[in-house]
Amino acid sequence: MAWTAPLRLRLDMDALAANWRTLDAMSGTAACGAAVKANGYGLGARRVALRLAAAGCRDFFVATWGEAAALADTGVTLSVLHGVRDEDMAVARAAAHARPVLNTPDQVRRWRGAGGGACDIMVDTGLNRLGLSAGDIAGGLLDGLTIETLMSHLACADEPGHPLNERQRAAFASLAGKTRARRMSLANSAGIALGPDYAFGLTRPGLALYGGVPVPALEGRIAQVVFPEAQILQRRTVRAGQTIGYNATWTARADTEVAILNLGYADGYFRGFSARGWAVHEGERLPVLGRVSMDLVAVDVGTASALAEGDWLAIGYHLPEAAAVSGMSQYELLTGLGVRFG
Ligand SMILES: *Cc1c(COP(=O)(O)O)cnc(C)c1O
C-alpha cells in the first residue's frame, strides 16, 4: 500500500511558466535563463527545468556538479556556478550537458590544462564573492578559451537606489570586447527590474520565477507558485485561561476552537511564524496560535466550524508577506521547504 504524506506542496506550474515569460519579456532582446540550483529553490529542479524548457527557456544554472548530474537526462543545458575543483574534473569533462562557470585563476588553469572546451566565466565587479578580477582578464588569463557567457553578479539589485548597482553595471560593461565571450550576463531577478541597461545578452532569474518579489517593481507582475498545505491531525477546544504549545506563549481569552496541523519548522515552516503565520480556509485567515513546533502548529479555527480531523488547510505562503512576518528571507522560505512534503 502506498503511504501518503500529511502535508503537501501544491505547485502552480502555469504560474511558474508565466513568471518566466514575464521576466523574459522584461529582459527585452536578452535571452532569459533560470536558476534551478538548490533543487529548483526547493520546488524540485527536474519538474521546474522541464516546465521552463517547454516554455522556451534554454539556459539553466545550478551550483554543483551533483545538481547538474541530477538533471543530465532532462535534455537541458546547464552552467555550474561553482566551477571546477580537482575533484570535479572527471565528471565535468564527461558532462556533455553542462559546462563550468570558472571563478578563479586556478579554475581557469585547471580547465585549460585538461583541454578546455566551452565554459562560462564569472568576473567580480563588487560583490566580492566568486569571480576573476578585471585585472586577471586584462593580464590575458582567458586568452584562447572558448567562452560562452561572461557573467557577473549584483550585490544590491534588491535596493534599486543603491549606488553600487550602477558602479557594477559600468565596470561590467567596460569588459565588453575584452574577452571572446559570445555574450554577457549580469542580472538576477531583481536586476531585471533595474532596466534594460542591466540585461546584456542573458538574464538569470531565480527567486521571481518561484513567486518571490524582491523589489516593488515586480509587485503585481509575479504570481504565487508555491502553496503548502497541511492536514488537521486533531481539533480541540481550548478553554479560556488555558495555553497552547511549548512555553505556553499563547493564552485563550475565551474558549477557542483550534486545529493542530501536520507542519512544523522541520518542514521549513520556521519558528518565526509563531503567533504570526496563518492558514487559509475559504478566504478566511486562521491565525497561528503560540509556538511552531518541529512537526506541528496550532491555528485558530475561528468561524470555520465545519473543519475536522483529516481536512486539509492551505498555509499562508505569499512570499513577500510570509517573509515580512516570519523574519526569514523569501529565498530561505523557498529553499527551506523540507523533504516531508508529499
Ligand atoms: C542564485 C543566482 C542567481 C539567481 O538569483 P535570484 O536573486 O534568485 O534571481 C543568478 N546568478 C547567480 C550567479 C546566482 O548565484
PDBQT file of the ligand as one rigid body, heavy atoms in Angstrom, charges set to zero:
ROOT
HETATM    1  C1  LIG A 401      21.275  32.346  -7.488  1.00  0.00    +0.000 C 
HETATM    2  C2  LIG A 401      21.868  33.157  -8.565  1.00  0.00    +0.000 A 
HETATM    3  C3  LIG A 401      21.047  33.814  -9.493  1.00  0.00    +0.000 A 
HETATM    4  C4  LIG A 401      19.547  33.948  -9.303  1.00  0.00    +0.000 C 
HETATM    5  O1  LIG A 401      19.306  34.995  -8.355  1.00  0.00    +0.000 OA
HETATM    6  P1  LIG A 401      17.842  35.414  -7.873  1.00  0.00    +0.000 P 
HETATM    7  O2  LIG A 401      18.113  36.527  -6.922  1.00  0.00    +0.000 OA
HETATM    8  O3  LIG A 401      17.261  34.215  -7.188  1.00  0.00    +0.000 OA
HETATM    9  O4  LIG A 401      17.069  35.823  -9.053  1.00  0.00    +0.000 OA
HETATM   10  C5  LIG A 401      21.663  34.440 -10.567  1.00  0.00    +0.000 A 
HETATM   11  N1  LIG A 401      23.014  34.425 -10.706  1.00  0.00    +0.000 NA
HETATM   12  C6  LIG A 401      23.834  33.823  -9.822  1.00  0.00    +0.000 A 
HETATM   13  C7  LIG A 401      25.298  33.863 -10.034  1.00  0.00    +0.000 C 
HETATM   14  C8  LIG A 401      23.297  33.189  -8.710  1.00  0.00    +0.000 A 
HETATM   15  O5  LIG A 401      24.105  32.610  -7.809  1.00  0.00    +0.000 OA
ENDROOT
TORSDOF 0
